[in-house]
Amino acid sequence: MDDADNPRIFFAAERSLLAWNRTCLAMMGFGLVMEQFGLFLRLMDPTHRARSIVLGGYGADGVFIDTGLRIDPLC
């Protein structure tokens, strides 16, 4: 049997694709959690002034969200 006809090769490639998707979704989710926690900390600050909140700002949260979006082939 050829490698192209072997179903084990196909299923292994599918598992790899699903693992990449799972990793990218986890990275994006972690970035969103970091973003929301940063918003919580800013709101709990007693010297809080009204500022605009930008999703995926300049911190590590934006890096995780952006990397997850760029790596994931199905997004």
Short mmCIF file of the C-alpha atoms (twelve columns), coordinates in Angstrom:
data_MODEL
# 
_entry.id   MODEL 
# 
loop_
_atom_site.group_PDB 
_atom_site.id 
_atom_site.type_symbol 
_atom_site.label_atom_id 
_atom_site.label_alt_id 
_atom_site.label_comp_id 
_atom_site.label_asym_id 
_atom_site.label_seq_id 
_atom_site.Cartn_x 
_atom_site.Cartn_y 
_atom_site.Cartn_z 
_atom_site.pdbx_PDB_model_num 
ATOM 1  C CA . MET A 1  0.000   0.000  0.000  1 
ATOM 2  C CA . ASP A 2  1.207   3.457  -0.940 1 
ATOM 3  C CA . ASP A 3  1.697   6.228  1.628  1 
ATOM 4  C CA . ALA A 4  -0.924  8.252  -0.219 1 
ATOM 5  C CA . ASP A 5  -3.462  5.437  0.192  1 
ATOM 6  C CA . ASN A 6  -2.586  4.672  3.801  1 
ATOM 7  C CA . PRO A 7  -5.369  5.956  6.084  1 
ATOM 8  C CA . ARG A 8  -2.956  6.176  9.022  1 
ATOM 9  C CA . ILE A 9  -1.059  8.973  7.256  1 
ATOM 10 C CA . PHE A 10 -4.300  10.869 6.634  1 
ATOM 11 C CA . PHE A 11 -5.451  10.502 10.253 1 
ATOM 12 C CA . ALA A 12 -2.049  11.559 11.580 1 
ATOM 13 C CA . ALA A 13 -2.181  14.723 9.467  1 
ATOM 14 C CA . GLU A 14 -5.706  15.411 10.700 1 
ATOM 15 C CA . ARG A 15 -4.617  14.998 14.331 1 
ATOM 16 C CA . SER A 16 -1.764  17.443 13.732 1 
ATOM 17 C CA . LEU A 17 -4.125  20.006 12.226 1 
ATOM 18 C CA . LEU A 18 -6.530  19.639 15.135 1 
ATOM 19 C CA . ALA A 19 -3.666  20.018 17.609 1 
ATOM 20 C CA . TRP A 20 -2.599  23.279 15.937 1 
ATOM 21 C CA . ASN A 21 -6.180  24.555 16.055 1 
ATOM 22 C CA . ARG A 22 -6.501  23.629 19.723 1 
ATOM 23 C CA . THR A 23 -3.224  25.381 20.531 1 
ATOM 24 C CA . CYS A 24 -4.195  28.545 18.660 1 
ATOM 25 C CA . LEU A 25 -7.605  28.694 20.303 1 
ATOM 26 C CA . ALA A 26 -5.967  28.260 23.710 1 
ATOM 27 C CA . MET A 27 -3.539  31.090 22.955 1 
ATOM 28 C CA . MET A 28 -6.358  33.388 21.866 1 
ATOM 29 C CA . GLY A 29 -8.391  32.454 24.935 1 
ATOM 30 C CA . PHE A 30 -5.439  33.125 27.224 1 
ATOM 31 C CA . GLY A 31 -4.943  36.513 25.569 1 
ATOM 32 C CA . LEU A 32 -8.601  37.394 26.102 1 
ATOM 33 C CA . VAL A 33 -8.386  36.377 29.758 1 
ATOM 34 C CA . MET A 34 -5.325  38.580 30.163 1 
ATOM 35 C CA . GLU A 35 -7.166  41.454 28.471 1 
ATOM 36 C CA . GLN A 36 -10.178 41.116 30.764 1 
ATOM 37 C CA . PHE A 37 -8.005  40.850 33.865 1 
ATOM 38 C CA . GLY A 38 -6.151  44.003 32.820 1 
ATOM 39 C CA . LEU A 39 -9.504  45.775 32.443 1 
ATOM 40 C CA . PHE A 40 -10.498 44.558 35.916 1 
ATOM 41 C CA . LEU A 41 -7.262  45.880 37.420 1 
ATOM 42 C CA . ARG A 42 -7.711  49.256 35.721 1 
ATOM 43 C CA . LEU A 43 -11.274 49.553 37.008 1 
ATOM 44 C CA . MET A 44 -10.209 48.641 40.558 1 
ATOM 45 C CA . ASP A 45 -7.545  51.356 40.536 1 
ATOM 46 C CA . PRO A 46 -8.752  54.220 42.762 1 
ATOM 47 C CA . THR A 47 -7.001  56.777 40.556 1 
ATOM 48 C CA . HIS A 48 -8.764  55.415 37.463 1 
ATOM 49 C CA . ARG A 49 -9.468  57.962 34.760 1 
ATOM 50 C CA . ALA A 50 -11.690 57.362 31.772 1 
ATOM 51 C CA . ARG A 51 -9.519  55.822 29.074 1 
ATOM 52 C CA . SER A 52 -10.388 54.100 25.879 1 
ATOM 53 C CA . ILE A 53 -9.962  50.350 26.035 1 
ATOM 54 C CA . VAL A 54 -8.501  48.735 22.916 1 
ATOM 55 C CA . LEU A 55 -8.771  44.968 22.496 1 
ATOM 56 C CA . GLY A 56 -5.374  43.489 21.793 1 
ATOM 57 C CA . GLY A 57 -3.544  46.555 23.008 1 
ATOM 58 C CA . TYR A 58 0.194   46.886 23.277 1 
ATOM 59 C CA . GLY A 59 0.721   44.324 26.013 1 
ATOM 60 C CA . ALA A 60 1.283   40.599 26.118 1 
ATOM 61 C CA . ASP A 61 -2.440  39.968 25.761 1 
ATOM 62 C CA . GLY A 62 -2.408  41.390 22.238 1 
ATOM 63 C CA . VAL A 63 0.616   39.281 21.382 1 
ATOM 64 C CA . PHE A 64 -1.197  36.070 22.360 1 
ATOM 65 C CA . ILE A 65 -4.369  37.008 20.494 1 
ATOM 66 C CA . ASP A 66 -2.489  38.140 17.395 1 
ATOM 67 C CA . THR A 67 -0.214  35.090 17.324 1 
ATOM 68 C CA . GLY A 68 -3.151  32.737 17.704 1 
ATOM 69 C CA . LEU A 69 -4.961  34.415 14.826 1 
ATOM 70 C CA . ARG A 70 -1.919  34.383 12.559 1 
ATOM 71 C CA . ILE A 71 -0.959  30.754 13.166 1 
ATOM 72 C CA . ASP A 72 -4.395  29.162 12.964 1 
ATOM 73 C CA . PRO A 73 -4.976  28.103 9.342  1 
ATOM 74 C CA . LEU A 74 -8.773  27.875 9.708  1 
ATOM 75 C CA . CYS A 75 -9.436  31.376 11.094 1 
# 
